[in-house]
Amino acid sequence: MKNIIIPVDFSVYSENALKVAAMLAKKYEYSLTLIHMLELPSGYSEHDSTYAKSIVFMLKFAEQKMEEFVKKDYLDGVSLKVIIKHFAVFSEL
């Protein structure tokens, strides 16, 4: 199976990349994987409840933004996978 990975920062540039990827996906029957990486500070203790609440808030906010971002008519019929990750772990790509 062919797959196109699109990095998403919710900018107009990400949307332009998504439009082009959607056209290719429809033409060649590819799937799309949208990836948003949260860059959160790592210098805090994992036991810090304020930090944990911030992480949860940012993850939920990113999920909401992604839900809005993929509500496009041009994505109808395209297989989508969405990944939202905390920290920039490039080895996963």
N, C-alpha and C positions, 0 to 999 in steps of 0.2 A: 504494500500500500504506500502511496506517495503522500507526503505530508509537508505543509508549508508552516514554518514557525514565524510568528509575527510578534515582535516585542511591542508592548503597549504601554504608553505613558499618558494616554488619554488626550494627546495633542491632535491637531489637525493633520500632522504628518503621520501619526499612527493610523488615523482613519483613512488617509490616502493609501497607505500600504495595505490596509485591510480591504479596500475596494479592489485594488489590483489583484490581491491574493484571492479574493472571492471570484473574480472573473476567471482566473486560472483554475481554481478549484472546480468551478462549474464546467469549464471546457474539458479538463483532463480527469475529472472525477477524483480530485485530491481532497484530503481533509485539511483542516486548519487547526493549528494550536496557537492560542493567544497566551502570551506570558507577560505578567506584570510582576516586577521585582520591587519589593519594599526595602528601601534603604533606611533601616532603623539603627540607632546607636547601639553598639555592643558593649559599651563600657559600664553598664549597670548590672547590678546583681540580679540573678534570675529570681531571687526571693523578694525583690522590691515590688510591692503590690501596685504602686503607682505606675511603674514601668510595665508591669503585666497588663494593667488596664489600658495603657497607651497602645500596646501591641494589639490587643483585642479590638480597640476602637479603630485603629488604622486598617486592620485586616477586614473588618466589617465595612468600613468606608470604601475600601478598594473593591470589595465584592459588589457593593451597590453601584459604584461607578462602572464596573465591568458589565453588570446587568443592563444598564442604560446604554453603554457603548455598543453592545451587540444587538440592540433592537433596531436593526436596519433591514429594509426590504430586500436589499441586494444579497443578504445572507440566507434568504429562504432556500431551502434545499441543500445547504452546505453543511457538512459534518464539522462541528466545532468542539474543541476541547479547550477549557480555560484553566490556566495554572496561575495561582497567585502565591508567591514565595516571599518569605521573610529573609532578608540578606541576599546578596548577589552571589549565588553559588553557581558559577559558570560551568562547572564540571557536569551538572545535571543537563545542560543543553547539549 
